[in-house]
Amino acid sequence: MKKQTTRKKNHKPSASAWRERDPDYRNQEAQYAEPVPSRQLILETLADQGGPMTLDELVGQFDLKRMSQQEALTKRLVAMVRDGQLVQNRRGAYGPVTRMNLISGSVQAHRDGFGFLIPDAGGDDIFLPPRQMRSLMNGDRVLVRVVGRDYKGRPEGALAEVIERVSRSIVGRMHVEQGVAYVIPENQRVQQDLLIPPEHIGGARHGQMVVAEIVTPPGARTLPVGRVDEILGEHLAPGMEIEAAIRAHSLPHEWPDAVEREAAALPETVGAAQAKGRVDLRDLPLVTIDGADARDFDDAVHCRPVRSGIMSRGGWVLWVAIADVSAYVHPDSPLDKEAMRRGNSVYFPQRVVPMLPEKLSNGLCSLNPDVDRLCMVCEMRVLPDGTVAKSRFYEAVMRSHARLIYEDVAQMLDDPEGELAARHDAILPHLQALDGLFDALFRARQKRGAIEFESNETRILFSDERKIDRIVPVQRNRAHRIIEECMIAANVESARFVGRHKLPNLYRVHETPDPIKLAALREFLALHGVRLAGGDKPTAKDYSRALEQLRDRPDAGLVQTVMLRSMMQARYSPDNLGHFGLALEHYSHFTSPIRRYPDLLLHRAIKHALAKRKPKDFVYDHDKMVGLGTHCSMTERRADDATRDVVTWLKCEFMRHRLAEEFDGTISSVVAFGLFVELDDLFIDGLVHVSSLRNDYYEHDAKSHRLVGSRSKMTYALGDRVRVKLVRVNLDERKIDLELVKVTVHSSSIQGDPPKSKRSRTKRKKR
């Protein structure tokens, strides 16, 4: 037996032997003039050996005699190491990562010094303690070895090797102290300051915002070293917070030359040749309904009632027309590659970083009034109970008959005899039909149990100097809800359509809540007298019924915030896992291809089906969609992080002039290190650090969302009304520090807990 094993390891197959064993050889032969063993064969070969193999041993194993083949194999091995498939040990031998008990992934750093490995293969994140993060930066691709579990029971890792340094530059504020220059990063996930040698300062001054390239990455005991590449300007210059966020979060914001050339070559208007073969909807009174400050219009709607009769159950016909971006942006073109790289448009206060060049986003693809536009249409027959009896998709040419805003539509529906309605008398009946349709769709939404969280959206109003003047709540009116329900209906039908045709597609999935978070939520709700039914697998309807129990309660907003945090984050996936929050089995994004790449992919799938082509001939397969889904989910989170950074900075800048002022507010979050308080009428959160709470030591009760004094048993809980004083604003760290003045109302008295004393009983009786 031992003799056979030795012979197997030392046996050198002929030049043709590995070709016969390579499952990917034909694909390799089609791509390369001189094929070498595929990644799959290399992994299988290394797995069969008793240990790692050097380059020379692999060359001998595959009998690669030509120098060109040996060089190609070397490049493939390097790429496999870079991609986390192989690891090279100290003697230069290669082994499969999986056989060496290593896990590859990307580092996600936390501003408090620790981090996590996000595994490439999925599964649980691996905790990386601060000592392991010293030589790492956010985004680095690494190999780690699981060495145990931390005090929270999470798998804990130790760094084995850095595969790739992803962070190439840092955006931050230049500091020069006692002749030493360094950059403090804007991105709080970057934990190390960047040292700048005197010869690499590049004329930057203390306090300026700069972009610095990393010359030397951090080590176990050394900071990273960099070179200033770009001076953005003064720290407090108007708009600087956006410039910094764009670069700190690596948002693509400059158009490559090839993209600009392709966009410039597009026509200015829709010609007769482009409209040929499409359904002509130019006489159909489609209208766009958007916000007053919207610039790109990618959806238009029209609704017509159907009379009840012998052959009809009544209801409506709804047309949802969406800009046909896929008519201009073709797979693998420069425009497409850049749109995919961006993933989505990013909306900052008073500025947009678009997914598509302005010629498309605000011009050729935007459904502006009184001009011809190419569109994709979802036409639906909706029954009186709000169900969609049938739908069809087709390519069309349209002409928007009006550009309407939400507030005007709501006013016309509320006052159909008013002056505004009189000015739009031609389209008013169609708006009223949309209103009736909405009632039916909303009843169907309630029947299936879609979750209705009340949102507290705000809008920042700026002064002439581009500083915050005030922050105001955004009032959602009936017109917002009408358009939302129309878009949801079209998204559902598009998901069903590509599902029936078995085409690879990105679904918008929202999975059921995590069991651990669900258990914690149940304990919290029980303390507040709220019951969540459904056992280990509650439905959206169970959540809706729990929310119904909160109706008219003063603490409803805060309790629903905890419920919202128990839920999973929506993402894009080629696997149809349903949408928990909307209580839908099928859901995709179809209605915004100007600003979301997944919508553009869906349009291409629908067109492929309309052309009666086979699924196997579609330009994308399931594996490609997996990668695209991961990428688009990442770009969405990246955009959210960047816009949140900007808004937080603006709020800090707004508050820094109000030091020592007192404010009333509500405890909006309780964490181990303190209390977050939302200030009344300002919609700004600040932190009361636990160390500033006097006369006791406080312990965090995570289940009940409160801090409890170890001696006094004094509690500070979610929902408590408090008065606080502003004591510090740190623009660099985006922190607002508050000091507690007094608790004005305990949340327990709001929620109606049993009285604990005669005094509390008397107060409740008076109220």
C-alpha positions, -999 to +999 in steps of 0.1 A: +000+000+000+028+023+009+046+016-024+015+025-044+011+058-026+047+068-033+043+058-070+011+080-072+028+111-058+060+108-079+043+098-111+046+123-139+018+120-164+024+126-200+017+161-216-018+149-226-027+132-193-036+164-174-056+176-204-078+144-202-083+149-165-090+187-166-128+192-165-123+228-178-099+220-205-122+228-235-130+262-220-093+269-214-085+258-250-111+283-263-096+312-244-058+306-246-034+297-274-014+275-250-037+262-222-023+253-188-041+234-160-073+251-148-079+263-113-101+234-106-075+208-117-048+226-096-070+225-065-079+188-071-042+179-076-031+197-045-059+181-025-047+146-036-012+152-024+002+146+011+010+184+015+017+217-003+037+217-036+062+242-049+060+257-084+088+233-096+069+203-083+037+214-100+055+220-133+069+185-130+035+171-120+019+185-152+050+180-174+050+216-186+082+218-206+077+251-224+088+283-207+056+300-218+035+273-201+055+276-169+051+314-169+013+310-175+011+285-146+030+310-123+005+338-131-024+314-124-010+304-091-004+341-081-040+349-091-053+320-070-034+332-040-048+367-046-084+353-048-080+334-016-081+299-032-045+290-024-020+300+003+018+300-001+038+288+029+073+300+040+091+275+018+071+288-012+048+258-015+012+261-025-017+245-007-056+249-008-069+273+017-096+249+028-070+221+035-049+245+056-077+254+079-077+290+066-107+312+057-105+339+031-125+371+032-126+409+035-119+429+066-146+451+080-131+474+105-149+491+135-139+525+147-134+511+182-104+491+171-117+456+165-130+442+132-146+413+114-137+390+086-166+387+061-159+352+046-159+349+008-178+317+010-205+331+033-213+319+068-207+336+102-185+366+104-153+361+123-143+385+151-109+400+148-097+416+181-077+449+182-043+431+183-051+414+150-063+446+134-031+466+140-016+457+106-050+456+087-071+482+071-108+483+062-114+463+030-082+443+030-085+408+017-069+383+041-066+347+053-074+340+089-074+309+111-102+304+137-085+301+171-115+300+194-145+320+205-147+354+221-167+362+252-199+367+231-196+332+216-185+345+182-157+327+162-125+346+168-097+347+141-060+352+139-044+367+109-025+343+087-017+363+056-028+395+038-039+385+003-045+420-011-043+456+002-076+470-011-072+505+005-050+525-018-057+560-004-072+578+025-093+610+027-089+631+058-078+662+076-041+671+076-026+677+110+009+691+116+021+690+152+057+697+163+069+690+128+051+657+124+024+655+097-004+630+097-038+626+082-068+618+103-091+596+081-127+607+074-139+572+071-143+560+107-137+524+097-101+534+090-085+530+124-050+542+118-038+578+112-016+581+081+019+595+086+031+619+059+069+624+056+080+660+049+089+653+013+054+640+006+032+668+021+028+684-013+021+719-001-009+709+022-015+730+053-026+721+088-064+717+088-069+712+051-088+682+037-066+660+015-065+627-004-033+607+005-020+576-012-008+548+011+029+542+003+036+517+031+007+497+048+005+494+086+025+468+105+020+452+138+038+481+155+039+508+128+014+533+113+008+534+076+029+559+056+014+580+028+019+608+002-006+637-004-020+633-039-048+659-038-057+689-017-095+692-015-096+725+004-104+740+037-121+718+063-153+739+067-157+750+031-193+746+018-197+712+001-164+698+015-183+672+035-196+657+002-163+658-015-147+640+014-175+614+017-172+606-021-136+598-017-137+583+017-162+557+005-146+552-029-177+563-048-170+564-085-176+601-095-156+608-126-167+595-161-140+575-180-133+589-215-149+559-232-181+566-213-182+602-223-175+593-259-203+568-260-228+592-243-219+620-267-226+597-297-262+591-285-290+611-303-306+640-285-341+629-293-361+598-301-362+593-338-388+575-360-364+545-365-361+540-327-399+541-322-406+516-351-420+483-339-430+496-305-465+502-292-475+538-296-487+552-263-481+589-271-519+597-270-523+579-236-523+606-209-494+592-189-481+616-162-451+616-139-457+623-102-425+631-082-410+654-056-407+691-063-369+688-065-367+656-087-347+659-118-348+625-134-382+610-141-381+572-147-418+563-141-451+575-154-486+562-147-521+562-161-553+545-148-587+539-164-617+524-146-634+493-161-672+493-159-689+464-142-711+442-164-720+408-176-685+403-190-666+423-165-661+424-127-651+461-129-618+474-115-592+493-134-565+491-161-532+504-148-503+514-171-469+518-154-444+531-180-407+530-171-378+547-190-362+522-214-326+526-203-317+492-218-324+506-253-293+528-249-271+510-224-260+476-238-242+448-220-205+451-217-204+486-233-185+514-215-217+529-203-228+495-189-195+487-172-195+521-154-232+518-144-225+484-130-194+498-111-215+525-096-245+502-089-268+531-081-271+569-080-261+585-047-283+613-034-266+638-011-282+669+002-282+693-028-260+670-049-264+637-069-237+613-080-256+597-109-253+561-121-257+573-157-243+605-175-266+635-174-274+632-211-292+599-202-303+605-166-318+640-171-322+639-209-328+610-232-341+585-206-359+610-184-397+610-190-399+648-194-432+663-204-442+668-241-413+649-256-411+614-271-395+588-249-388+550-252-403+530-224-410+496-210-446+491-200-463+469-174-500+470-182-521+454-154-558+445-150-566+451-114-598+438-098-619+456-072-603+436-044-569+449-054-556+416-070-539+418-104-559+394-126-534+396-155-505+417-168-484+421-199-451+437-207-441+454-239-418+480-254-435+513-263-429+550-271-447+575-249-451+612-243-457+624-207-487+647-206-477+664-173-450+667-147-469+667-114-456+669-078-470+650-048-483+680-030-503+692-060-518+658-067-529+655-030-545+689-031-564+682-063-577+649-048-587+667-016-603+697-034-615+686-069-635+718-072-605+740-064-585+763-087-556+739-090-579+710-101-595+733-126-562+740-142-557+703-147-593+694-156-582+671-184-562+648-162-582+651-130-605+621-138-574+599-143-560+610-110-593+602-093-592+568-110-557+563-095-571+573-061-598+546-064-572+520-075-550+529-045-578+522-021-582+487-036-544+480-036-540+493-001-568+470+012-551+441-005-518+451+012-535+452+046-552+418+039-519+400+032-504+417+063-476+439+049-458+457+077-466+494+081-437+511+099-443+548+105-412+565+091-397+598+104-381+612+073-365+646+074-353+672+049-324+696+054-331+732+044-299+752+036-290+788+039-274+808+011-239+799+025-249+762+021-251+756+059-281+740+076-308+766+082-332+740+097-343+704+096-380+697+088-400+665+088-412+652+054-449+647+053-460+617+033-494+624+017-519+603-003-501+609-036-469+594-022-488+562-013-506+561-047-473+560-066-457+536-041-485+510-045-484+513-083-447+507-083-450+477-060-476+462-082-453+466-113-423+452-093-444+421-083-456+414-119-421+418-133-407+393-108-435+368-117-428+374-154-391+365-154-398+337-129-423+321-153-397+323-181-370+308-158-346+337-166-317+346-142-327+378-124-320+397-092-349+396-068-352+421-040-353+397-011-361+405+025-357+373+047-374+364+079-360+378+111-329+362+127-340+338+155-316+353+181-329+389+174-364+376+174-361+360+209-347+393+222-375+412+206-402+390+222-387+397+257-386+434+251-422+435+237-434+415+267-420+441+290-441+467+271-473+447+272-471+437+235-476+402+221-459+390+190-476+358+177-462+333+153-438+313+174-403+308+160-415+318+125-437+349+127-452+362+095-455+398+084-491+397+095-479+388+131-457+419+131-486+440+118-509+428+146-482+436+171-479+471+157-517+475+159-514+470+197-492+501+198-517+524+181-523+557+200-496+548+225-470+576+231-442+551+230-453+536+197-425+551+176-397+538+199-411+503+203-415+500+165-379+511+161-368+481+182-391+459+160-375+473+129-340+466+142-350+429+147-355+425+109-330+415+082-316+440+057-331+438+023-307+427-005-304+415-041-302+378-049-309+356-079-327+332-055-363+341-049-366+342-011-396+365-010-400+398+007-410+395+044-418+431+051-442+435+021-456+399+026-449+391-010-436+358-026-423+375-057-406+409-057-380+426-080-369+461-088-383+472-122-392+508-118-360+528-115-334+518-142-320+553-144-307+551-108-305+513-100-285+488-119-306+457-108-336+474-126-316+476-158-307+439-156-344+431-151-354+451-182-329+431-202-344+398-189-379+409-198-368+419-233-351+385-237-384+368-229-404+391-251-381+382-280-389+345-273-353+336-268-342+306-247-330+311-211-297+294-219-290+321-245-294+350-220-262+370-215-263+363-177-264+330-159-271+323-122-235+325-112-230+359-128-262+371-110-248+359-077-218+382-081-239+411-094-264+407-065-235+409-040-220+439-057-253+458-060-261+451-024-227+465-015-230+497-036-264+503-020-249+500+015-219+521+004-243+549-007-262+547+025-230+550+046-217+579+025-250+599+027-253+592+064-217+605+070-226+637+052-258+643+070-242+635+104-214+660+096-238+687+086-258+682+119-226+684+139-216+716+121-251+730+128-249+722+165-214+734+172-226+770+176-251+760+204-227+748+231-241+750+267-277+753+254-303+730+270-328+709+250-357+685+256-356+651+240-363+614+241-340+585+247-339+569+213-314+541+219-297+525+250-262+510+246-236+498+271-217+531+268-246+554+272-279+569+260-286+584+226-311+612+229-331+626+199-336+664+204-371+677+200-378+696+167-342+692+156-342+655+146-306+653+158-292+626+181-265+631+207-248+608+233-250+610+270-220+589+279-225+565+308-195+580+326-213+613+328-242+598+348-236+608+384-238+591+418-237+555+406-223+528+383-247+517+356-252+483+340-267+477+306-298+456+305-299+448+268-333+429+270-352+458+284-331+485+266-322+504+297-293+513+321-297+504+357-278+519+386-261+491+406-267+508+440-296+532+435-315+510+409-321+543+391-331+534+355-327+552+322-348+535+295-358+537+259-385+563+256-377+583+287-383+621+282-352+640+293-337+674+294-300+676+283-273+702+278-249+703+248-214+700+261-192+691+231-193+687+193-164+668+176-166+674+138-137+650+130-154+621+148-189+633+141-200+631+177-224+652+197-219+649+234-247+657+258-250+659+296-282+648+314-299+676+333-330+656+344-355+630+335-389+647+329-410+616+322-401+579+327-412+557+298-428+533+324-454+559+333-461+564+296-465+526+289-488+520+319-466+497+340-480+488+374-474+517+399-444+513+422-453+538+449-482+558+463-468+589+445-468+573+411-503+560+417-515+595+424-499+610+393-514+583+371-549+590+386-546+627+379-537+621+343 
